[in-house]
Amino acid sequence: MLRPRILIALPLISALLAGCGDDEPAAPQQSSPSVSGGQRGVLETIDALQTASRKGDGDTICGDIFTAKLARSVEAAAKRSCAEEVREQLFSPKAEISVGRDIKVNGDEATATVREQNGQVSKLFMIRHQGRWQVDRVVPQRA
């Protein structure tokens, strides 16, 4: 039986990179599309996941960021508590990913594609529960 892989080591959207050591004038900035409130909430959840991952805070990940369904699934697959499993599998003080621009929000459901620093790509399926977004499912994608 294959053990599900939890592919989340997360920085929320790559920080804007400034050019260093370049004497040429900066190119004019193109305006990027604005982020909707739903998309902003998704990004905040992914940011919270990255922060908890960096701290090794499995309790926050399993209790607040993952849905109860996902936490139970992790426990069943790992045969130990979700918090223990994610602490071992996700903890990385330098965890970083980038979030694709294709965040889709449809009512209380959303998807976001994330790429880890190791090149692995996953699609996060999220639901809004009591006003906040939670990760309900993680599906590895082909890069």
C-alpha positions in Angstrom: 0.0 0.0 0.0 1.4 3.4 -0.9 1.7 5.9 1.9 0.3 9.3 0.9 2.9 11.9 0.5 2.3 15.2 2.2 4.0 17.7 -0.1 4.0 21.0 1.8 7.0 23.0 2.8 5.8 26.4 2.3 6.7 30.2 1.8 3.8 32.1 0.6 4.3 33.7 -2.8 7.8 34.5 -3.6 8.9 37.9 -2.3 9.4 40.5 -5.0 13.0 40.2 -6.1 14.9 43.5 -6.5 17.7 43.7 -9.0 21.1 44.0 -7.2 24.2 45.7 -8.6 22.5 46.8 -11.8 23.2 50.4 -12.8 20.6 50.4 -15.6 17.3 52.2 -14.9 14.5 49.9 -13.7 11.9 48.9 -16.2 8.5 50.3 -15.7 6.4 48.1 -13.4 3.4 46.3 -14.9 0.4 46.3 -12.7 -0.5 42.8 -11.6 -4.1 41.7 -11.3 -5.6 42.5 -7.8 -6.1 39.7 -5.4 -9.7 39.0 -4.3 -10.7 38.6 -0.7 -11.1 34.9 -1.1 -7.7 34.6 -2.8 -6.1 36.6 0.0 -7.6 34.3 2.6 -6.1 31.3 0.7 -2.7 33.0 0.7 -3.0 33.7 4.4 -3.6 30.0 5.1 -0.7 28.9 3.0 1.5 31.5 4.8 0.3 30.1 8.1 1.1 26.6 6.9 4.7 27.7 6.0 5.2 29.4 9.3 3.9 26.4 11.3 6.1 24.1 9.1 9.2 26.2 9.8 8.4 26.1 13.6 7.6 22.3 13.6 4.2 23.2 14.9 2.2 20.0 14.0 -0.6 20.9 16.4 -1.4 24.1 14.5 -1.1 22.4 11.2 -3.4 19.5 12.1 -5.8 21.4 14.3 -6.2 24.7 12.4 -4.8 24.6 8.9 -5.8 21.1 7.9 -9.5 20.1 7.9 -10.4 17.4 10.4 -10.9 15.0 7.4 -7.3 15.6 6.2 -5.9 15.2 9.7 -7.7 11.9 10.1 -6.4 10.7 6.8 -2.8 11.6 7.8 -3.3 9.7 11.0 -4.7 6.6 9.3 -1.9 6.5 6.8 0.9 7.2 9.3 -0.6 5.0 12.1 0.3 7.8 14.6 -1.0 11.3 15.4 -1.3 13.8 12.6 0.8 16.3 14.7 3.7 13.8 15.0 3.6 12.9 11.4 3.6 16.4 10.0 6.2 17.5 12.5 8.5 14.8 11.1 7.5 15.1 7.5 7.0 18.9 7.1 9.3 20.5 9.6 11.9 22.6 7.8 13.2 25.8 9.2 13.9 27.0 5.6 10.7 25.7 4.0 9.8 27.6 0.9 7.4 27.3 -1.9 5.9 29.6 -4.5 2.2 29.9 -5.1 1.0 30.0 -8.7 -1.2 32.9 -9.9 -4.0 30.5 -10.7 -5.7 30.5 -7.3 -9.4 29.7 -8.0 -12.1 30.5 -5.5 -15.6 29.2 -6.0 -17.8 29.9 -3.1 -16.5 28.0 -0.1 -14.0 25.9 -2.2 -10.6 26.9 -3.6 -7.6 25.5 -5.3 -4.0 26.7 -5.4 -1.0 25.3 -7.1 2.3 25.4 -5.1 5.8 24.6 -6.1 8.3 23.6 -3.4 12.0 24.6 -3.5 12.8 21.1 -4.6 10.7 21.4 -7.7 7.8 19.3 -6.5 4.4 20.7 -7.5 1.1 20.1 -5.7 -2.4 21.2 -6.0 -4.1 22.2 -2.7 -7.8 21.8 -2.4 -9.2 24.1 0.3 -12.5 24.8 1.9 -13.7 27.8 3.9 -14.9 26.6 7.3 -16.2 29.1 9.8 -14.8 32.0 7.8 -11.3 30.7 7.3 -9.6 28.6 4.7 -8.3 25.1 5.5 -6.4 22.6 3.4 -8.7 19.6 2.7 -6.6 17.7 0.2 -3.1 17.7 -1.4 -2.6 16.2 -4.8 0.9 15.9 -6.3 1.1 17.2 -9.9 3.6 16.7 -12.7 6.0 19.6 -12.9 
